[in-house]
Amino acid sequence: MYVQEWEKKFQSVPGEGYYKSFKTSGYDYFDARGYFTFGVTKYIDVSFGYDKNVIGNGYRSLFLSDFSNNILFLKLNTRIWRFNYQNLFMELNATEPRGPDRLLKKKYATMHHLDINLTKSLNVGLFEGIIFGRPDHFEFGYLNPIIFYRSIEQQNGSFDNAVVGIDFKANVAHALQFYGQLLFDEFVLAEVKKNRGAWVNKWGIQAGAKYIDALGIKNLDLQFETNIVRPFTYSHSDSIANYTHYNQPLAHPLGANFYELIGIARYQPAPKWLVQGKLFFWNQGLDSSAESFGSNIFLPNVSPYRTKDFGYRIGDGLGSKAVIASFLVSYELKQNLFIDVSALFRKQNIDASPSTPAVSKNTSVISLGVRLNMQRREFEF
């Protein structure tokens, strides 16, 4: 199964942390999370704990998603007038090979997101984040909740991984919502004009729409989304400051060097019933055994992995096309007690390389489950 292939490649279980092998093909792990929130003033809330956080309005997020393992975090949320300002300080686990019980190396992330309601129907936000690691201390300059982190990085003479972004959400006619994100990891305008496929132009873009009570049918909601990420986005010159946690991406699960299309339909025919269908398609350029084409964000973006400076286009490398189709029927037997019947089909085709033949992989899963007061586990990658 493709989830087992992920574990072998990245030495992690998607969405989870430390794990052990169970029998021949299973994995054994704990999933514990919790946090507390309290109001410091009328306008400021503080949260501290161990859980997942998401920044964005889409099904995916190019800023911060809930794909990786739970994170120890401190969050400050300030609401004043039309402004909402969020600060996140997080302790992450650095990329390490799987091994015996030991104290894992740490790295850190600081992020802030400022959004403003320009009108009753339009919200625009600014995002900035930085990933850094220090062998002997935390970089306390990044605790400043209002200054631009990039300026602190430059003042310290460091080479930490900084990203910035813009997002928006617009509600139209009480039934439509348009949203999007634009992320910059690195951007050189002169190279964009030359159109040489420079590796230093690392960015991602998301565009999506939601249609509530679609076609006049009550409780039928549709969602469409596309995500595009340039090669080497989220990667760094070392294996510490890449945009990852516990051997998993912090943002999009595919990493980089791809474009993706998503369609989702949700229908609630009765208060206790939910019918849902999802369709994913993506095209990604995978790395070969001899060269990185920027899809694997865990690899340093320097020699010997990256072999050139120009000629990188989205999808370059070992071509990989994948489709995931899933269907779910869920019934709430009692409050927060659900019975789920689901089916998933995944098909992936990987082009041939000089040393390997073309590969076609198919996975089909039908499941029946009962869950109490918890979200469903999804493996949509």
Secondary structure, DSSP 8 states (H G I E B T S, - for coil): -HHHHHHHHHSS-TT--SEEEETTTEEEE----EEEEEESSSSEEEEEEEE---BSSSSS-SSB-S-S--EEEEEEEEEETTEEEEEEEEEEE------SS----EEEEEEEEEEEESSSSEEEEEEEEEEE--SS---GGGG-SSS-HHHHHHHHT---EEEEEEEEEEEETTTEEEEEEEEEEE--HHHHHHTS--TT-EEEEEEEEEETTGGG-TTEEEEEEEEEE-TTTT--SSSSSSSEETTEESS-TT-SSEEEEEEEEEE-SSTTEEEEEEEEEEEEEE--SS---S--TTS-SSTTT---SS---TT-SEEEEEEEEEEEEEEEEETTEEEEEEEEEEEEEE---SSS--EEEEEEEEEEEEEESS-------
